[in-house]
Amino acid sequence: MKTFGTAPAPHLPARRSVRSVMGLVLLALVPGLLAHAWYFGPGIVIQATLATAFALAFEAAMLRARGKPLRPFLTDLSAPLTAVLFALCVPPLAPWWVAAIGMFAAIVVAKQLFGGLGQNLFNPAMVGLAVVLLAFPREFTQWLPPAGLEGAIAPPGWLASLRAVATGELPLPWEWDTLAQATPLDAVRTLGTQGATLAEIRGAPLFGDFGGRGWEWIANFFALGGLFLLWKRVIPWQVPVATLGTVLLLTLPFWLYDPDLHPFPLQHVFSGALVLAAFFIATDPVSGCTTPRGRLLFGAGVAVLTLAIRRWGSFPDGVAFAVLLMNCAAPWLDAHTRPRILGEGRAP
């Protein structure tokens, strides 16, 4: 008679490895990255590759300095994921030193000096982005126009993009003065201060159906990747739902009150990095919240701070600073939203 062997208790399902989780997140980013390359040229692929190389180099150097083994940590895909998230938030033709300094801040300062993977208080990619935003404001005005934009010059190809990233200068016939375009969020802020109504601003070629031309479809593909992660149960649903839902709920009354002064709610969602942040950045399990209610409050806080920075801050898109500020609040939120243990707090 055939018998079946059983393993001793506890009978728990196998947990995903760090490498498999990071790999799934990177896979979910591919549609958005390809859409970005379609609309804004191959610069994003160059940025992602360059940032990954710097991230792995800094990771290896710090692991060696800390006496840690290289192979398990360099192959867990956490450094490439940080690099790709960072690259998706910088201009496609930003010079190489932007990626170098951003990855130094992300990997060395925000990750390894805090103890490595799983010990970081702040999201490493957003630390790197915040540093280069403050250090290189001029480079963050050099955004490219989307492909097919009326009256705009087509984005540079591979060779021209490589030269721009390597030297910081564009080869002829391109020039920054004629090639660089404002992002949709920049345009809303700048033209709004000049007295233009939202209807006039949205009539510009830079805007599409419900957001920035090109940007809205990139956000859609990031949302598709985020839904894939939800389906695979890689990320919790509370953070993206709270982030995007809070933005829609807070902006809808203002738009209904005066649509000529306040942008359409979907324009807030699909014109910047909010969708990317909601699904891929704010859901970081290390620097975010771990309790269900804490995640809801964390996502809502990211939304409120992003809107506040967009409205009153110095940067048109405040996602990086919003996430970092909520990282500071995450331990407090977890402590005050911890589910009560059965019987806890009751009199005997």
N, C-alpha and C positions, 0 to 999 in steps of 0.2 A: 504494500500500500504506500502511495506517495504522500509524504508529509510536507507541510509548508512551515518554513522557519519564520520566526517573528523577531523583530528587534526589541530590546528592552525599552520601557517607557523612559522619558516622555515621547509620545508619538506626535511630533511636530512636523509640519511641512518644511521642506528645505528653503532657507532664505536665499534671496538673490545675492550674488557677490557684488562687491563694489564695482568691479569691472563690468558686469552685465548691466547694472543700473546706469552707469555712465555711458555705456555703449548704446543703450536704448534712448537716452536723452540726446546723444549726438545724432542718432538716426532720425529722431523726431525733428531735429533742427535742419536736416538736409533740404526738405521742400522750401523752407523760407530762405535758406542760403542760395539755392538755385534760382529762386524768384528774384532775389536781390541781384544776383549776377546777370539775370536776364534784363532787368530794368536799368541797372547802373554800371554794367560792364564787369570785367574780370577782376577789378581791384579788390573786391571782397574776398575772392579766393586767395589772392596774394596776401592780404592782411591776415586771414585765418591761418595760412601756412606759416607766415613769418612769426605771428604771435605764438603759434604752437612750438616752433623751434626755440624761441626765447624761453617759453614756459618750461620746456623739458630741460633746457640747459641750466636755468636757474634752479629748478627742482633737483637736478643731479648734483649741482654744486652744494646746495644746502643739505641734502641727504648725506653727502660725503663729509661735510663739516660736522654734522651731528652724529656721525658714526652709524648711520642707518643703511640697510641693504638697498641697492639701487633697483634691482629688477622688479620686486613686487610693487614698489611705489611708482616707478616710471611706467609700468604697464597697466595700472589700474584705470587709466583714461581720465583721471580727475584733472590733471594739468591741461591736456588738450581741450577738455570741456570748458575750463576757465578761459582758455585762449580764444576759442570760437565765440563764446558769449561776449567777450571783450571786443573782438574784431567786428562783430555785428553792430556795435554801437559807435564805431569811429568812422570818419569819412573814408571811402574806399581807396583814395590815393594819399592818405596821410603818410608822411615820411617814416622810414623805418625806426627812427629813434622814438617815435610815439609808442610803437608796439614794445620796444625795448624797455622804456621807463614804465609803461603800464604793466608789463609782465613782472618787472622787478618789484613794483609795489604790490601786485596781486600775489605772486608766489612767495617771494622772500619775506615781505613785511606782513601781509595779511594772513598768510597761510603757515609758512614754516616757522616764523618767529613766535607764533602762537602755539606751536606744538605739532603742526602738520595736519593731515586730513582728519576731520572730525573734531578738531579743537579750535577752529577759527571762530572768533566772535562775529566778524563781519564777512559779508559775501566778498570773496577775493576779486572776482571780475569787476564788481562795482567799486571796490577800493581803487583798482587800477584805472578804471574809467574816471573816477572823481579826480584822481591825481593829474591825469593828462588833460582833463577839462580845465583845471585851474592853471596848469603849467603851459599849455599850448592853445590859448584862445583863438589865435589867428588860424591855426590849422583846422579848427572846428567850424570855420566859416566857409571851408572849401568843399562843400557838398556838390555832387554832380547832378545835372538834370536827368530825369528819367528818359529812357529811350522812347522816341516817337513824340516828344514834347514839341509842340508847334513853335518854330522860331529858335529852337535851341540846337546847339552843336552836339553831335553824337558823342557818347562817351569814348575815351581812348581804348584801343585794343590792348592785347597782351604786352607787346614790346613797349609801347608808350606808357602803359601803367607801371610796368617794372621800372622804367627809368624814373618816373615820377616818385615812386616809393623809395628808390635808391638814392635819389639826389634832392628830392623836394621841389624839383623844377619840372615843368612840362616841356616836352619837345615841340617844336613847331609842327603844324600850324596852331596848336592849342596854346591858349594863354588863360591864366586864372581869371583875369578880369572879364573875359568873355565866356569862359566855360562854367565857372562856379555859379551855383544857384542857391537861393535861400530854400530851406526846408519849408514845408507847409506851416509848421508851427512858427517859424521865423517870420513868414509872410503875414500870418494873421496878426502877430504882435506888431510888426513894423508898420504895415498898412493901416492897422487899427489906430495907432497913435497919430497917423496922418489924416484921420477923419473919414476913412473909407468905411462903408457899411459892410456887413458880412456878405450880403448878396453880391456886392461889387467884388469883394475879395474872392468869393467862391466862383465867380465867373472867369477868373484868370485861368490860363491853360495849366497852371501848376496843380490845380485841384481836379479830382475825379468825381465819381458819383457820390461818395459819402466820406471822403477823406482826401489825402494827397494822392495825386496820380502816381501810380506805381507803389507808393507806400501802403495804400489800402489793400492791394493784393498780396504784398509781402506779409502784412499782418494777418490776412486770411490764411496764408500757408503756415504761419506760425501757430495760428489757432488750430489748424488741422493737425499739426504735430502735437500740440497740447492735448487735443482730444485723444490722440493715440496713446499718450502717456497716462491719461485718465483711464482709458480702456484697459491698459496693461497694469493699472494700479501702482504706477511708479510715483505719482504725485498725488497729494490729497486734493479733493475737490474744493475744499473750503476757501483756499487762498485765491485761485483764479475767479471763482464766483463772487467772492466778497470784493475783490479788486475791481473787476469790470462792472459788477452790479452797482457798487457805490458810485463809481464815476457816472454811470447812466442816471442813477437816482438823483445825484446832486446837480447835474447839469441840465436835466430835463426841465425843471421849473423855470430856470433862468431863460432857457431858449423859448419856452412857451410865453414868458412875459415879454421878451423883446428879442425876436430872432434876428434883428438887424445889428444887435450889439453883442449877443452871446452866441457862440458856435453851436451847431447842431450836435447833440450828444455823441452820435457815432463818429463825428469828426474828431472829438477828443480821443476816442478809442483807437481810430485807425490812421492817425496822422503822426504818431511818434512810436516810441518803443514800449508802449503800455502793454500791448498783447504779449510781446516777448517777455516782459518782466512778469506779467501775471502768471504765465505758464512755466517759465524756465528759470527765472531769477528769484522771485519772491518765494518760490516753493522749495528753496534750498533747505534740507532738513536739519542742517547744522546751525546755520545762523538765523533760522526762522523759529517759529513756535512749534510745539509738539502736541499741545492739547487742541481738541476740536474748536472750542470757543476761542482759544488764543489765536488759532489760524484765521478765524473769521475776523477778529479784531485786527490782526496783523495785516490782512489784505485790505481791510477798510482804511487802516492808517496809511498804507502805501498810496491808496487812491486819493485820500484827502491831501496828503502832503504833495503829491504830484500835481494836483490841481492848484494848490496854493503857490507852489514854486513857478508853475507856468503862468499864473496870473500876476504875481507880485515879485518874483525872483529875477535874478540876472540871467537865467538860462531858460531857453524856450521849452526844453523838456527836462523835467526834474526827477526822472525815474531813479537815477543813480543815488542822488542824495536822499530821496524818499525811502528807498530800500535800506540805506545805511542808517538813517535815523530810526527806522523801525527795528533794525537789528539791535540797536541799543535798548529798545523797549521790550524785546522778545523775552528775556529772562523774567522781567517783572510781569508780563502778560501770562506767561506760563505759571508763575507762582500764584497768581490770583484767579486763574481759571482751571486749576487742577480739579478734576472730578473728585467728589467726596467719596471716600472709601465707605463701604457698607458698615453702618454702625458708628462711623466717626462723628464726634461732636454731640452724640446723644447721651443723655443721662442713663446710668446703669439701672 
